[in-house]
Amino acid sequence: MENKIKLTDGNIFIRPCQPEDAAVICEGVQETMGEMLKWAPWCHPEYSISDCKSWLDSRQEMWTEGVEYDFAIFSAKENTFFGGCAIDQINRKHNFANLGYWTRASQVGNGIATSAVKLISQFGFETLGFTRLEIVAAVRNKASQRIAEKVGAVREGIHRNRHVVRDKIYDSVMFSLIPKNCQAPI
């Protein structure tokens, strides 16, 4: 599948992460370090542009192999980097995947994650053909849960010991989106 996709709602656009995004992604992660350390297993206090470049170097292969679809979120007007979203943990046998997202600290509360989740879920259903997308948020991650609720995801319950971040185990809330109740734009 070609990864020259660009999806927009007029306020933001999402497109596949590219190697040239390293500086802006790293800057966004560092700006948001306080929150990222709580919930993102891949984030660590010394996260650097080298870490980001290593991760970005593997994105094309992951995309081509259908293993993971990582998107960068930008302002549609100024082309400013706002965060990231992804479809990963793909289970083709049962046709579902995980949907994750983060927004840089300076953009929290502006509807960025909500818009991005609507766009990427539409891509997941219409382009990738999934019948279910799961959003898994730690019980204490209320902000992520609010995003799931805003996009129309159904809260299915608590999954015990579902989330591990730096050797700490957390219970998580499972939300699901399916095509018929997805509030995707366009």
N, C-alpha and C positions, 0 to 999 in steps of 0.2 A: 504494500500500500504506500502510495506517495505521501510524504509528510510535509508537503507545502501548503497545508490547510491553514486557513485563517477564518475564524468564526467571530462574529461581532453582533452586539445588540445596539450599536450606536454610541454607547458610553465606554465600553471596554472592548478589547478583542483578545482572543487567546489564539496562540499558534504553538506548534511544537518547539520545544527548547532547542536552541542552537549553540554551538561552541562559542560564538561571539557574545552570548548572553552572560558569560562567566562573571564579569565585573559587576553588572547590575544585580544579578542573582545573589552574589556574595554580599554585596552591600545591603540588600534587602534582608538576608538572613542575619547579618550582624546587627542591623537595626532592630530586629525582632527577637534577638537571642533570648531574652528573658522568658518569653512565651514558648519559643521553639524548644528550648531545653526541657520543658515540662512534657511535651507531647510528641516530638519528632525524634524517633530513634536514631536517625542518621545525623542529627545535629549534635555538635559538641562545642565546648567553650573556645577551642582554638580553630574553629571552622575558618578555612582560608580560601583564597582564590584557587590555590592548587587543588584543594578538595573538590571545589566546584568544577574545575576543568576536568578532573578525573571522572567525575560523575557525568558531566556533559558528553565526554568522549564516548561513553557507552550508550547514549540515548538513541542514536540512529540504528544501531544493531538491535536494541530492544524493540524499537518501533517496527523495523523490518521483519523481525521474527514474531511479532504479535504478542510479545511478552508484557510490554508496558507502554503506555502512551502518556508522556509527560508534556504539559503545556506551560508556557509562560503567560502571565496575564499583564496586559498593558492598557494604558489609557488610549482610547480611540482618537482623542484630539491631540495630545502632546507626545504620545508614544513613550510615556513614563512607565517604568516597571512597577507593577503593583503586587505581584505574588506568583504563586504557582498552583496548578491543579493536575491531577493525574488519574488515570484508570490503570489499576495494577492488580496484582494477586488474582489473575484471570483464571477462571475455571470453565473451560470450554465444554467439558462433559455435561455440566449442568447449566451452562450458558449465563454465568454471572461473573461479576468482578467487583473489586473495591473501588470507591471513588474518594480521593483525598484532596485536600485544599489547604492553603495558607495565604494570609494577606500580610504584607509588611505593616509594621506598627503604625506608621504615619497614615495609613489608609483604612485602618480598622473602623468600622461603623459607617462606612460610605456605600455599603451595598455591593462592594466589589466581589466578595466571595459568593454571595447569593447569585449575582449575574454570571459569574464564571461556572458555578455548579450547573446552572440552567443550560449554558452553552455546551459544556462537556457531557452532560447527561444526554442531551439531544444527539451529540456525536456518538455516544456509546450505544444508544438505541437504534438510530437511523443508519449510521455508517458501519458500526461494528456488529450490529445485530444482537446485542445482549437483550435478555428478557428480564434482567434484574441487575440493579446496581446497589451495592451496600455502602453505607456510610457508618463507620465505626468510630465513636468518640468516647474517650475516657469519661467516666461518670462525673468527674470534677471539671471536665472541659465544657463548661456551659456555653461558651461562645460558639463552638463547633456544633453543638446540639441545636442552638438557635438557627444556624444556617440551614441545617437539615430540615427543621420544621418549616422555615420560610419557603423552601423550594417544594414543599408538599411531600417530603419523605414520611413514611409511616414508621412510628416508633414501635419496634417489635419486642423489646425487652432488654434485660441486663444479661450480658454474657460475662460470667465470672472468669477472672484471670485471663482476659482476652488480649490485653495490651501490655507489652513489655518495653520499657524505656530505661536504659542504663541499669539493668538488673532489678528494677522495681516493677512489680506486677500490679496492674490495675484492672478493675472491673470496667467494662465498657457498655455503652448503650448502642444497640444495633438498630439502625434505620434502614429502610429499603425504599428504592424508587423502582417502579415498573412503568412501562410505556403508557398504560391507560391512565395513571394518576400523576404522571410527570407534568409539571407546569413549565416545560421548556418553551422559550420564546420562538418565534418564527414559524 
